[in-house]
Amino acid sequence: MVTYLTRFWRFLSSTRLAVVLLIAVILGALVGTLFPQLTLDTAAGARWLTAAHEKYGLLFGLYRALGLFDVYHSPWFLALIAALVLNTVICTVDRLRVLWRAVTARPRIEHADTFYGGMPNRISLAVASMEQGEKALRRVLGRRHYRVVAERQGEVTYLFAERNRLARLATLVTHTSLVLLVLGFLWSGWGGWRERAVALGPGQFYNVGHGQGFAVRSDGLEIERYPSGQPSDYRAHLVVLEKGAEVKRKTVRVNDPLIYRGVSFYLYSYGPAGRVRATDAEGQPVPLQVETGQEVTSGQVTLNFSGGGDGQEIVIPSQDLTMRLVFYYQGPSLFVQAIRRGEARPFGAGSVRGGDSLKIGDVTFEFALDRYIVLQVVHDPGFKWVILAGFLVMGGLIFSFYFPHKRLWARVTADELRLAGRAERDAVGFEKEFAGLVKGLEKGLGKRSRGNHEAS
């Protein structure tokens, strides 16, 4: 029983398993980019599924059963992520005791002559005395910030020197950060959401939903232009409202969002908007409806146009009247057509600009031209953890590759100094450093080396 458990533990902590799982997760994420992913919004999701069924035909059922339209929430992808996290945790636990012992244990200083002959970097120097050799070696190592431990046994002095001992723990930092990275992505996938195109005209509200319980209002857009007329900067004024009261206000720019309770509002773009206000002969608001079936508003609506030539319709229920408005950049202006219910042809048409008014029967329509903004609304609870994990990964890799653990052993007698060393990584860099140490020793001893300076 113990043997099987040991084998299973070794399998779970295998580096090969980690590579296989990592490749599988990457391929799964790639599938998520190749297939369109289902939105979490119920109404939009139903429309999306209908469109996907028409697109993929008979394969739609198979693709949906495999979770290809919702890869990041599918059981097989979550199982791969869980296995990768488990493998990383077990690898970390498996190496923790060994690494901790290597970092905290007292190093072995005394070694036989055969030990020096088997090291990749080694040298033998003649010295006048043991004291001279030890003094020269300590001086050279001290300049390079090595920590030196010495032990004297009769007519021989053994020295051990090292740098960057704690760099060996960078592996644990890297493994831990990978776990945080995966958990951060999972948290973002489970608890995060994104609304990609929220259009708000001046004074319009956006109820955030998703259980947030607050709304955002647009208080207009400002545009700065170059002398040529091209926009140089644009900024939107946003107000956060909670239970009808203003709780936060900010002027947002591109890449400078408004953030409230973990929800970020990014300014994405803008476009032309038109406001229409309707009053009766006594100056009272006349109910208006932007689209049939939509909520009737009291006296004023804002229409957002995608660009020149785009048209919108307003329904005036009390007048059995439909008004069609088309935006044109020339002016800018609105081309207005009025159509009675049940009639095919308009009974009146004309162009208006901002500030103009139009009277149809007892109703007066006032027009104003403005701009609407387009926001991207993002809630990503795992983003901070992903960023933290990214920095930890980079820090762990930097310490592992640029500050490797370096060790040197020396044996000093009355007439000879033997020095050998190696580094955990960066063998080429350590070879150059070892050559520099040898030059420093030769200069301090006033002699050339006896024997060979070898590096392999």
PEVENZI-V195492 format. One record per residue. BURIAL is b if it has 16 or more other C-alpha atoms within 10 Angstrom, else e. Layout:
BURIAL + BURIAL
This chain:
e + e + e + e + e + e + e + e + e + e + e + b + b + e + e + e + b + b + e + e + b + b + e + b + b + e + e + b + e + e + b + b + e + e + e + e + b + b + b + e + e + e + e + e + e + e + e + b + b + e + e + b + e + e + e + e + e + e + e + b + e + e + e + b + e + e + b + b + b + b + b + b + e + e + e + e + b + e + e + b + b + b + b + b + b + b + b + b + b + b + b + b + e + e + e + e + e + e + b + e + e + e + e + e + e + e + e + e + b + b + e + e + e + e + e + b + e + e + b + e + b + b + b + b + b + b + b + e + e + b + e + b + b + b + e + b + b + b + e + b + b + e + e + e + e + b + e + b + e + b + e + e + e + e + e + b + b + b + b + b + b + b + b + b + b + b + b + b + b + b + b + b + b + b + b + b + b + b + b + b + b + b + b + b + b + b + b + b + e + e + e + b + b + e + e + e + e + e + b + b + b + b + e + e + b + e + e + e + e + e + e + e + e + b + b + b + b + b + b + b + b + e + e + e + e + e + e + e + e + e + e + e + e + b + b + b + b + b + b + b + b + e + e + e + e + e + e + e + e + e + b + b + b + e + e + e + b + b + b + e + e + e + b + b + b + b + b + b + b + b + b + b + b + b + b + b + b + b + b + b + e + e + e + e + b + b + b + b + b + b + e + e + e + e + e + b + e + e + b + b + b + b + b + b + b + e + e + b + e + e + b + b + b + b + b + b + e + e + e + e + b + b + b + b + b + b + b + b + e + e + e + e + b + b + b + b + b + b + b + b + e + e + e + e + e + e + e + e + e + e + e + b + b + b + e + e + e + e + e + e + e + e + b + b + b + b + b + b + b + b + b + b + b + b + b + b + b + b + b + b + b + b + b + e + b + b + e + e + b + b + e + b + b + e + e + b + b + e + b + b + e + e + b + b + b + b + b + b + b + b + b + b + b + b + e + b + b + b + b + b + b + b + b + e + e + b + b + e + e + b + b + e + e + b + b + e + b + b + b + b + b + b + e + b + b + e + e + e + b + e + e + e + b + e + b + e
